Amino acid sequence: MERRTKQRQAIRSVFLETQRPLSPQEVLELARARVPGLGLATVYRTLKGLLEEGFLVPVELPGGTPRYERSGEAHHHHFLCRVCGKVYELQGCPQGVEALVPPGFLAEGHEVTLYGRCSACA
């Protein structure tokens, strides 16, 4: 069991208050508002612990930096802003993706990522 430190609590709070996947650098920037001396190594150690306890899940985007979001969310997809690099959750799922599976193949899951500009960058 991990210790309850102010650094760990600050990082956990960042994920509870932010409704989008975050990179380790984004976590660092947001958590430093609560714990000014927080370092990137502590962020990585804490992310690892939060993944192991099941509080976080990884969000892997093709060619992108690993990001993390809270576990337990309903099935959803992501939007990546090509200007600022932020990733946003998209609720719902496009209909008909099963029709894309070639005959004889068995799909076991899917990920959809949209790319473009977020409202702040548009």
MOPE-V159680 format. One record per helix or strand of 3 or more residues. SS is the DSSP state (2 for helix, 1 for strand). FROM is the first residue (numbers start at 1). TO is the last residue. If there is no record, write none. Layout:
# MOPE-V159680
SS&FROM&TO / SS&FROM&TO
This chain:
# MOPE-V159680
2&6&17 / 2&24&31 / 2&40&52 / 1&56&59 / 1&67&70 / 1&76&81 / 1&87&91 / 2&97&100 / 1&113&116
